């Protein structure tokens, strides 16, 4: 967060610990999802 | 039938989102955009709430079984799922099951999947057969539905004059753009009439017959099929459900068009959402669109002065040139960039242009509170037609990322799935009698409900 405060959340956005007590749950879903290799439909074919 | 007003003078002035419209982006496209693709057909049919019972009620599910699924055209499979004479698939919808089979090089038939002796399902999995033989006692039918064999026929003298009655009843079959549809209602209009001319003209441009399934995943979701379908009918949800997309998606600037039983929602890409409180750079938009994270290099060239729309439309043409040919040069930037979410009533969403995405939503058997949500990728190919991807079945708690081939879409659909069963649960808690829809952006949801209501109001089939 601006100012350096942090929070730790699970994949569904539940707070685990930290000064920051809430987070966007869908961003947590996104960030915690198994990262698929950057393969947007328009990315160059591998 | 619901009133569908295209004359906006009949309505209070239609409010639209600030910021450039999709039409503005088409004006700036590097290629000329055909008028028919630009068509605007807004759906305005009041602002009433949608009764929540339609998602929760067993009675409403029974009405849908009796009056909707028994008489509407519905997507069963791709033509390439039936490559040989005798290839068949088992298509299920609610408590009904149909065999869809290729009987000749250019004919597909479909039948209720039940032995006419004592009712056993003839097939319980897809495959290829030379006949349809019941595993219970051995009654058998030819692929064309004619009765082939009655075991111990001497014990069925009462069938001697009824052999014709034992021909497998047929349900209607229609094929459009490589998609095989069935309709159990013998009195229904043709598939062409049902689809109407607009969506057929649009898809003719993109040669969907010559596409192949490169991925197919199916997941049970703990919600009514309409809850799942409605998660993909509007760009309005992007700012909250897919916040990572806001830098490059003009979600409230989506254009919604309805033509009878077909509709579309087009969400423009390469413009930031006006809901953001800052304007991202073109490079930031591009990096977010490709999910390139801090410190990672861009996989496509980007130079000062480039725009995301320029860069990705060029990359898209090159990506598909090998499979689609040099015809990509005549296609518009919009066809490589924007989300062209088409919908065919009631439950089928084949995205247009080069989005590759196909969605289907069905009740999970006879359970009105769960559904089968399928995500498919349909892509152009060159050379010999590849085998279609096998379907991967996921349980309700299995992540989409476990299904191979969905690429980044798996991560996106996971975000949509994060809402669905909570909508179903929340509807039971909701004190209001219905759900509220926006006037313009959520029009496809209203369109679907209006058509379902029209089928229900027709009464039971005779």
Contacts between the chains, C-beta under 8 A, distances in Angstrom:
chain1	res1	chain2	res2	distance
A	12	B	418	7.4
A	24	B	243	5.8
A	25	B	418	7.0
A	26	B	240	6.6
A	26	B	241	5.4
A	26	B	242	6.9
A	26	B	243	5.9
A	26	B	415	5.1
A	26	B	418	6.3
A	27	B	243	5.4
A	27	B	244	6.8
A	29	B	414	5.8
A	29	B	415	5.1
A	29	B	418	5.1
A	30	B	242	7.7
A	30	B	243	7.7
A	30	B	244	5.3
A	30	B	411	6.3
A	30	B	415	6.1
A	33	B	399	7.1
A	33	B	401	5.8
A	33	B	410	7.5
A	33	B	411	4.3
A	33	B	414	5.4
A	34	B	399	6.9
A	34	B	401	4.1
A	34	B	411	7.8
A	35	B	411	7.8
A	36	B	401	6.5
A	36	B	406	7.7
A	36	B	407	5.4
A	36	B	408	5.2
A	36	B	410	6.0
A	36	B	411	6.0
A	37	B	407	7.9
A	38	B	290	5.6
A	38	B	291	5.5
A	38	B	292	6.0
A	38	B	296	7.6
A	38	B	299	6.1
A	38	B	408	7.4
A	39	B	407	4.2
A	39	B	408	6.2
A	40	B	289	6.5
A	40	B	290	4.8
A	40	B	291	7.1
A	40	B	407	7.5
A	40	B	408	5.9
A	41	B	316	7.5
A	41	B	319	7.6
A	41	B	354	6.8
A	41	B	355	6.9
A	41	B	356	5.9
A	41	B	407	7.5
A	42	B	290	7.9
A	42	B	300	7.9
A	42	B	312	4.9
A	42	B	315	4.8
A	42	B	316	4.2
A	42	B	319	5.8
A	42	B	336	6.4
A	42	B	337	7.6
A	43	B	290	6.3
A	43	B	299	5.4
A	43	B	300	7.2
A	43	B	315	7.2
A	43	B	319	7.2
A	44	B	299	6.0
A	44	B	300	6.6
A	44	B	315	6.6
A	44	B	318	7.2
A	44	B	319	6.4
A	45	B	319	5.8
A	45	B	322	7.4
